[in-house]
Amino acid sequence: DNGGAGAGAGAEILDFDTSSGVTGHELEENVLDKHNGIQSSLNDSIGSGSGSGSSIDYHQNKVGQENKVHEEEVEDQQDHVDQRQFQHSYSQSQSHPHQLMAFMEPIHQEDWSIKPLPVRNTTWSILQQRTFDRIACSTLHQQWPTDEKIAPTNQDPFLPWIHDVFPTADGKYIQFIAQNKRRCQSGIHKQDIKDFMQPNVALFQHVPVTRIYNDNDTDTDRNVRYRISSHEEADPDGIETRFICRFKPTMEETLSVFNLNYDYHTLRKAYKASFTKEGFDNHMIWTSQLLFKCPVPESLQEQIRLGTSVVDDYATLFVDVIPIRTPPRYGSPTRYLPPRLFSDKNDWDPAVEWGEQHILPRLNDSGRWENIPICKPSLMTYPYHNDNGNGNGNGIVTQSDVQIAEMARNNTKKRLIACTWTSSLFETRGGKTKVKDGDQRLIQWLKFNQLVGVDHVYVYDNSGAFSGTDSLKSVTDLFPGFATRIDWPAKVCNNRPNNMDNKGERSSQYAAAMSCHLRFGVHSDWLMAADTDEYMVPMGDHDSLKDLLTIAEREDIKVLNWKSKRSKPRLQYFNVTPSSHECKVQKCFDPSLPQGQTFLEVYNCNIEKPPRMNVMPAEKAIYRPDFVVLFFVHYATATVLSQMGKPEAQNLGINWNRRYRVANLRYVDEEGEGTMLHTKAIVEKEIRYWNRSLQVQSKNSKLGVEWPIGTDENHNSTLKTTIHGTRYSPNCYPVPKIDEVWVPLLVNALNDEITYEA
């Protein structure tokens, strides 16, 4: 299902983008033609200098951790040229000191087959610059260039396709959430695009580097150069990196760190490779989200932690991200793992593959993201609010940045927060139908989660993917202190079904899930990941989800999974009078929620009694964010234990198996603890033949006819029940506690505070 409400919002896949009157095929050709033309012209400007030779010979002399570069046979004129180039590039940057920029560098994939990899001799003059509007921190997600037509990644796929960026609460890191853009086009007829986008998957694999310094200059950050090295030669902070991070205005440089090692996770999942050259690897879900951090220089950490570097909603500190450009490593994930994770011998020889003198170009001569704004930590950007205690929203007081910073320092946490990605309307997979019940669903879902003990909800509002005016703000404003809305207009890059060629890739949803996890998970003991059509209902003697968390903690459970299967809306709640000119079959009707009803009541009909066995591989979870490293919509994909290295595990006496299975996970007991009701909307096209299907093969009908209490298909297979004067075969079972307890509580809560319309 991968979605529910908000699913498929604003899909931006080339196959279906006809807004300009150009076919999907023509758009693909235009992209490739534009790229080839740019590459051709840039190649002409470079000449043939892509080999490993250089006008400068570097001799390395490593003493401890320090490296010196001795320049030999360099003319004074070359020094002046280099200086002028730096000054020109720097002046370009300074002419737009507060504006986000992308510098796109030509890529020569034909060099990838040469061993050792030729040294890039790029200069600032061949980079193509793109400048964007100045970004305000409160509108970062609206302004960030993720859209297909403007994303620099489409021209230079070594630039990560960034969806979110923010400082950690302690001010020590700048966290990046990017998506693997190669996954957007994975079909058998998309090979040209997949070949072109190969650099985007290389970004998931680490590269060791060591710093070297110019002998003729003082040891300043501007004169630091970087050499690709072996693990053994690399600087301690350069063993597992991929990006050089340059902070402004101090110009201090650090090396990025990954949130997880993707190749190592592939090993622990017992897969043969993280990526394939052919690009048929979308089933490896952990390669969808690229997560990395830039360590913040110590001199800047306190002002970032306190949020004082943001003035009038605009950043005064910035970071540049410069990718280290090497081709992807295909083949076994054990080819080049760092020693801390896997002490067995690697078969990847960096001296053979990269050479022993592979020195990277100067930063200003390299393709890069520049002037990425460093905004406040997340709770300052999206603060909690306190009301006067009676829940009516009066007397709201915004917590000050100082208070929030102290909360983070003292590790003050909520017990349970929830994250959801949703929209005022959504498109079904393939974009065939639009459903416009997002506001109504969100109101009821938020109120229900208040009843079951959720402390706070972060709503990633994807309405902007469809419209510049629609939003869910009017809904979240009804829940001050409980719901925080984050405007998230990024479009999904491929909304096709997952069971066919060129599989769907809901990039916006996947990025939102990790944004919520990394922004807010650190401030909560437990985190719920669910859509607004999914109700996690306490069962048995429990009336709060927090009861289940207490039980889980006693059992050392870190992930509570909830089984998922689409429920059926019960026929008796609908007026079956024909209502649409599109429906030409007798008795077709509008399946929208009847006025005055709740989704919880109408859709309370499952095809099985609990415990259910016929479920989808699309469960949802409540999990410990301090245990889960990577969460992918449905699954706790990587954990701190799965990322524990073989040497560390052996030193701790922990049994290490190549194939890792989450040991601290279990499903909730559907009868005694909780059950999830998946109230996925039905649309008219799904029920055109509902009357016939209910009478002939009722199990396959999207509509529900409930079995009376005390009956079931095993003992009453010929039973018929009468609805609207017609006899039907039952096909689903209501959950009694939902009808008897939770529906009345929800209706009363809605009537007390909110007038809701169909």
N, C-alpha and C positions, 0 to 999 in steps of 0.2 A: 504493500500500500504506500509506504514511504510518504505519508503526507497528511491525509485528512483535510481539514479546513486549511486553506492557504496552499494546498498542494498544486504544484505546477504554475505558481504565480508568474505571469509575464514571461513565459518561456521565450528565450532568445536563441533559437537554433536556426542555423542558416537554411535548413530545408524548408522552414515554414515562414521565414521572414519575407513577406511580400508587401510590406508597407510602402516601399518605394516603387512598386510595380516591377521589380526585378525578380526573376525566379531564383529559387534556392541554388540551383546549379550555376546560374550566372553569377550570383554573389560569391560562391566558392571560387569560381574562376577569376573574378575580379580581385579577391584577396590574394590569390596565388600570383596573378599577373603583377599586381602592385608590388608584392614582395620580391618577385624575380627582377622586376625593373629596378627597384631600389638596390637590391644586392648587386646587380650588374653595374650600375653606375658607381656604387661604392667600391666595387672591386677595381674598376678602372682607376679610381682616385688613389687606391692603395698601391697599385702596381702588383708586382709578383712577390712582394716581401712578406710572405706568410711562412717562410721556412724558419728553421731554428737559428739561423745566423742573425747577428745584430751588429750595429756600428759600435756597440759597447761590449767589451769583454768584462765579465764579472768573475772575480776570484774571491772565494769565500774563505774566511778564517773564523771558525766558530770557537769562541772561548767562553765556557760556561753556556749561558743562554743568549749571549750577545753575538751578532754576526755583523761583519763589516763588508762593505762593497768597495773594492779598489777599482777605479776606472782607469783603463789603460788605453793609450793611443786615442785620446779624445781631444779634438781641436777646440780652441776657445770659442770658435764660432758656434759649435754645437751647443755649448753651454748657454749662449745667448739665445739661440733658437728655442731650447727647452724652456728657458725662463719666460720668453715672450708667449709661448704656447700656454704655460701655466697661468700667466697673468690674464691672457685673453679669456681662457675658460673660466677663471675665477671671476672676472668682471662680468661675464655672462650670468653667472650664478647670482652675483651681487646686484645685478640690475633687476632681479626679481627676488629679493631677499626673503619674502614671505610667501611666495607662491610655489606650489607643488610643481615639480618638473620631472620629465622622463628624458633620459639621454639614451637613444637607441643605437646599438652597435651592430654592424654587419656580422653575419655568422657564416663561417666557411665549413660546412659539414664535410666537404670533400677532404679536409685536412684530418678528419678524425681517424682515417685509416692509416695515417702516417705514424710510425713509431721511431723515436719518441714524438709526442704531440708537439707540433710546431709552436713556437712562442708567438703570441700575438704582438704585433708591433703597431697597434692602433694609435692614433693621435686624436686630439679633440676635434680636429677639422673634419673628420669623416663621420662624426656622431650626428644623428638627427635629433634635434631638440623639440620637445613638446611642452608647452607651459599651460598650466591649468589655473582656474580661479583660486584666489586665496581661500583657504579652507577654515571655516569657523569650527570650533570644537563641538558645539551643540548640533551642527549639521554635517559632521564628518561623513556619515554613511550616505547621506543624500548627495554629497558633492564628490565622493571618491569615484574615480573613473573605472568602474567595473564593467560598464555596458560594452556590448560586442563592438559597437562602432567606434569607440574611443579608447578602449583598453590598449595601452602600449604593448602588452604581452602579445597581441596579435601580430605586431611587427617585429618585436624582439622577444622571443619566448624564453630567453634567459632572465627576463624581468619577471619576478613572481606576480601572479594574478591575485593581488592583495584585496581582501574584503574587509578586514578590520585591523586596527593597530591601536595599542593603548599601553600605558605603563602599568606594571604590577603595583600592588598596593604598597609595597615597601620601597618603591622607587628604584629598585636595583636592575630592572630589565624593561625593555620595550618589547612587548609581545606582538607578534605578527600572525595573522590567520590568512592564509592564501589557499587557493584551490588549484587542483591539477587540471589545467585547461585542455590538456590532451585528451582527457576523458570525455570531453563534450562531443567529440566526433570519433566514434570507435568502430564504425561499420566497415564492412569489407570493401566498400567503394570509397572509403575516405582515406586511403593510404597516403596520398600526397599531403593532406593536411596533417595526418599523424606523423609523417616523416618530418615535416617542417616544425612541428611542435615538440620534437624530441628533447630539446633543451629544458623544457618545463619539467620533465620527469628527472632529468639529471640533478635538479635542485633538491631532490629528496635524498641524495646520497652525499656523504661527507667527503671533504678533501682536506688532507693535512697540509698546513703551511707553517713556514718559519719566517720571522721578520729579518730583514737585512737593512743596514743603514749605509747611507752614502758617506764615504770616507772624507769627502771634501766639504761636507756640511756638518752643522751641529746636529745633535741627536734630537730632532724635533719631529713631531708627527707628520709634518708635510714631506719630510724626506725619507720616511719609512717606505721600504718596498717589501714585497712579499714573494717568497719562492715556494712553489709546490714541492712538497717533500715527502718523506716516508713518515710513518707514525713515530719511529724512533727519533728522527731528527726534528720533528715539529715542536714548536713552542708548546708549553703545557696547555694554554688556552686555544691552541691551533690544531689540536689532534683531530677533532671532529667538528669542522666548520664548513661553511659554504658561502657566507657573506662577510664582507668587510663593512663595519658600521662606523660612520664618521659623524660625530656630533658637532653641532653648531650652536653658538658661534665659537666655541673653544677649539674646534678642529681636532679634538681627541678621537682616537680610533680604537675600536674593540673588534673582536671576532665573534660572530654569531654562534649560538648553541642551539641544537635541536631539542624540542620537547621529548622526542623519542628517536631511536634509531630504526628507520623503516626496514632496512635490509635484515636487521636482527629480528624484527617482528615477523618478517616473512619466514625466516628460519624457524622460529618458534611455532609458526602455524603449519610447518612442514610443506610449504610450497616450494616449487623448483626455482622460481625467480620472482623478483618484485615487479619487473617490467619486461616486456618483450618488444623487440624492434617492430613487430607487426602491429602492436598496440591492442591486442586482444586480452586486456588484463583488467577490465573494469570490475570483474568479480572480486578482485582484491581490494576490499573497501577501505583498508587502512591507507591506501595511496591516493585517496581523494583530497584529504586536508593536509596542506603543508604548514606545519607549525614550527616556528623558530623564534628565537629571542635575541635581541641585541643587549649585551651587558652595558649598563650605564656607568660611565666613569664616576669614581667616588666623589669627585668635586661637584657633580650635578645631582647626586641621589637625593639629598635632603630637600632641595627646592622642588624636585619632581614629586617626591612623596607628599609634601605639603600642598602641592598644587599652586605654589606661588609664581611659577613660571608662566602661567596663563593669565593674561590681562585682557579684560573686556571680551572674553570668549575667544581670544586668539592666542596661539602659542608664541612664545618668544624663544623657545628651544626647538631644535629640529634635528633630524637624523637622516643621513644619506645611506642607502643600502646598495652596495656594489657587489654583484654576484661574481664568484670565481667560476670561470667558464671552462668546464671540461665536459666531454661527452658522457652520456649515461653508461653505467656498467651493466651490461646484460649478462644473464647467466646466473649461476648459483649465488644465493645471498651470502655465502661464506667466502666469496672471492676476496673481499677486502673489508673485513670487520676489524674494529679497533681492539687492541689487546685487552682492554678492561672488560670487554664483552665475550671475547672468544679467543682463547690463547692458542688454539690450533693454528697451524701454518696456513697463511693465505696464499692463493696461487696468483694473485695480482701483484706484479712487481712494479712499483712506482718508478724505479729507475728506467725500466724498459718502456713503460707506458707514457710517462710524462718527461722523462729525462732528469738529469741531476742538476741542470741549470735553468729550470723553467721559471723564469722570473715574470711576474705579472706586470702589465702596464701600470703607469701611474694612475691614481684614482681618477684624476680629471681627464684622462685619456680613455676611460673605460665607460661602457654603457652602465646606466645606474638609475635608480630612483633618487631624487634629490629634494631636500626641504620637506621631508615628511614631518608634519607637526606633532610635537609631543604634548598631548593634552593632559588633563588631570587624571588621576586614578579613577577607576570606574564608579565607585560609590560617590565620588564628588561630581562626576559628570551626570550620573543618574542617582541622585540621593534618595534615601528613605525619607519619608515624611512622618511626623508624629501628629496625630489629632488629639482632641481633648479626652480621649479614652472611651468615648461612647460610640465610636465607629461611624458617626454621622458626617464626618469630614469637616466639621467646624474647627476653627482655631488652628489651622495647619501652620506648623513652624518648620522651616527647612533647617536641617542640621548644618552647622558650619563646617567648613573644610577642616578646621583644626580638630573638631570633635570626631569627624570621620577618620582623620589620620590617626587619632589616638585609639579609636575602635579597632582599626586595622593593626596597629602596633600591639594592642593588648589581646589580639586574636578573638575579639568579640564576634560571635557567630549566631546566625539564626539556626533553628533546628531543621527546618525543611523549606526549601524554596523550589519553585517550579519554573520551567522554561518552555515556551511555546512559540512556534513560528506560524503565523496565521495571516489572514487577509480579510478585507470586507467582502471580497468575492474571490473565487478561484476557478481554475480550468481543470477539467479532468485530463488524464493522460492522453496525449495526442491533440489536446486543445479542441476537442469536439464539442464540449458543452461547458458553459459557464454557470456556476452556482453562486447565488448572491445572498447567502444566509450568514455571512461571517459575523456581523454585528450581533445578531440574535444568539448565535452559538456562543460567542465570547461572553456575553452577559451571563448566560446560564452556567457556563463552565466555570467562570470566576466565582460566582456565588456558591456553586457546589464545592469548590475547593476551599473556600472559606469555612464551609460547614465541616469538612473532614480534616481540618487542622493544618493546612498549608499556611506558612507564615508570610510568604511573599511570592508574587508571580512577575516574571519578566516577559513581556509580550513583544516579540519581534514582529513588527507590523509591516507586512509585505504588500500592503495595498498600493503603495507607490509604484509597484511594478506594472500596474494596470492604468493608473490614473494619477494626474498631478493634483487632484482635489480630494479624492476619497482617502479616508483614514479611519482608524479605530479609536482615535483620541476621545471622541464623545463617549465611548464605552469605558475606557480606562479612567476617565475623569470621574466616573461614578464610584470608583474604588480607591480613593486617596489613602495612602499608607499601605495599601495591599498590592496594587498593580502598578508596575512601571512600564510605560510604553517606550520602545526603542524603534524609531523610524528606520526601516530596513528595506529600501526599495530595490535592492539588487535582484536582477532577474535570473531565473534558472536558465542554464545554457542549453538544456535538452530535456523536453518534457515528454519524450516518447515512452512507451511501455518498456519494461525491463525484460520482457520475454521474447524479444525480436532483435534483429540486426540493428546496429546503431543504437544501442541501449540508452535509456534515459539517464540523465545526470542532473539531479536537482541541486546544483551547486549552491544556490542561495540558502536553501534549507540546511545543507550540511555545514556551511560556514556559520550560520546562525547558531546551530547546536553547539559548536565549539566556542563561539564567541561567548555565549551564556555560561558555558562550563568554565572557561578561563577567566572571564571578567568577574563572575559572581560566585562560582563554586567555592572559592577560597573563603567566602564569608558565610558558609553554611555547612552544617554537619552532613546533610543529605541533600541530594538534588533529584528532582523529578523531571523526566523528559517525556512529554506527552503532547498530543495534538488536542485541539478543542473539541474534537468529536470522540475523545477517549476519556472515559470516566473510571478512575480507580476507586472502587467502592469498598469500604470496610465491611466485612462480613462476620458471621458468628456473633460473639459478644462484644465486638469492637465497634466503637463509634468514631475513631480517629485513626488516621494513617500513622500517627506518631506511636500508637500502641505497637504497630508492626515493626517500627524501627527499633524500639526497645528490645523486642524479642530477637530481632536480627543481630543486634549488638551482643546480646548474651551468647549467641551461637557463633560469633565471629564471622557473620555474613556481611559482605561488603556490597553486594549487588542483589536486589530483589527484582526478579523478572515477573512480568504480568503477561499471561497468555492473551493472544489477540485473535479474534475472528469476527468478521463483520456480522453485526446483528441485523434483525429484520424489523422494519417498522410495522406495527400491528394494524391490520386492515380496518379494524373496527373504529379507529380514530379518524378515518378519512371520509370525506364526502366524495363518493365515486361518480358524481355528475361530471360528464365530459366538460373540459374547461379550456382546451387548446386547439387552435386550428391546425397545429402540426400533427395532432394525433388523430388518425383516421379509423382506428379500431374501436369498435363499440365498447363502451364503458371505460375508456381511458380517462385519466384524471390527473390533476395537479398534485404531485407528491410533496409539495412544500409542507412544512410543519403547520398543522392546523392552528388557528388563532387560539391563544389562551392555553396551549399545551406546552409541555417541556419535551425536549429530546430524550431526556432520561426515561420518561414514561412511555412515550410513543415507540421508542426503539428497544424497549426492554423485552426482547425475545430472541434467544439464542437457539441455534440448531441442535444443541446438546444440553443435557443437564450437567451440572458440575459433578466431578472434575472433567473438564473437556479434554478430548484427545485429538479431535479434528480441528487443528488450529493452524494459523499461518506462521511462517518463519519471519515474523515481523513483530515480535514482542516489544513491549516498552518496559522501562525500568525506573526504579528509584535506587540511587547508588551513592556511594561515598566518593565525592570528588577528589579527596586526598588519596584514594586508592586507584581510581580510573585515570589513566593518562590520556587516552583517546576514546571518545564516545562517538559512535556513528549512528545517529537517529534511533536505531533499534538496539544496538549492541554495545556492551562494554568491551571494546575491541582490544585495547592494550591497557595493561595495568602495571603497577610498580613491580609486581612479581614477574610478569612476563618480560619486563625490561631488565630484570636483574641478570647480570652477566654470569657466564659459566664459572669464571674464576672466583667471583664474589660468593656465589652460591656454594661452591665447594669449600671455600674457606669458612663459611658459616655452618657447614655440615648439612646443607639443604640438598635434597636429592634433585639433581638437575636432569631433566629429560628434554631432548631436542623439541619434541612436540609439547607445547604448553596448553593446558586446559585450566580455565578459571576455577580455582578450588573454593573460593569464598563466595560462590553464587548459588542461589536456589530460586525456584519459582514459589510464589505465594500459594498457600493452601486456599483453593477457591471456595471451599465450604466454610472453613473455620477462620480464615484471615481476610481474604479480599478477592475480588474479581474485577476484571476490566470489561466494561461495556463499550464496544466500538460502534458508535452511532453514525457510521459513514452515510452521507446523504445519498439518496437515490434520485435519479433524474427521469424525466418522462420517457426517454428512449429505452430505458431499461425495463419499463413496465407496459409496453404497448400491448403485449399479449398476456397480461397478468391474469385475466379472468380464466383463460384457457389453461395457463400453466398451473394455476392453483387447483383446478379441477382434475388435471391429468397427471402432472408431475410436480406436486407442490413443493418438494424439497428444493428444486432448482429455482423457485420463484424468489425474487428479491423482496416480495411482500410477505408478511408474517400472519399466519393464523395460529393462535396459541392453543396448545393442548390444555384442556381443563385440568385443574389441580387434581392429582391422584391418578391421572391417566398418562400413558406414554405409548410410543410406537411399538414397543415390544409386546404389550399385552392388549392393546386396543387398536390394531392396525386398520380396522375397517371403520373406525369412528369418524363421523362427520359432525361439523359444527356449523350453525347457521349465522351468517353475518349479512346484514342488509337484505334479508329475504332469500339469500342463496346459500346452499349447502356446500362446504369446502372441507377438504382434508387438512387437519392440523399439520404444521411443519416446524413449530418452534416452541421453546419453553421460556416463560418469564422467570426472572429471579425474584422469588417472593419478597425478600427483604427490601429490594429496590421499590417495589410497588407499595409495600406496607409501611416502610419507614422513611426511605430516602426521598421518594417523590413528594410526600406531604411536607417534609422539612424544607425541601427546595422550593416548593410552591409558596409556602408561608414566607420564606425568606425573600423571595422575589416580590411578593405582594406587599411586604412591609416597606421595602425601600425603592423598588423599581417598577414602573409600569412598562410592561413589555408587550410589543405587538408582533403579530405574525408577519 
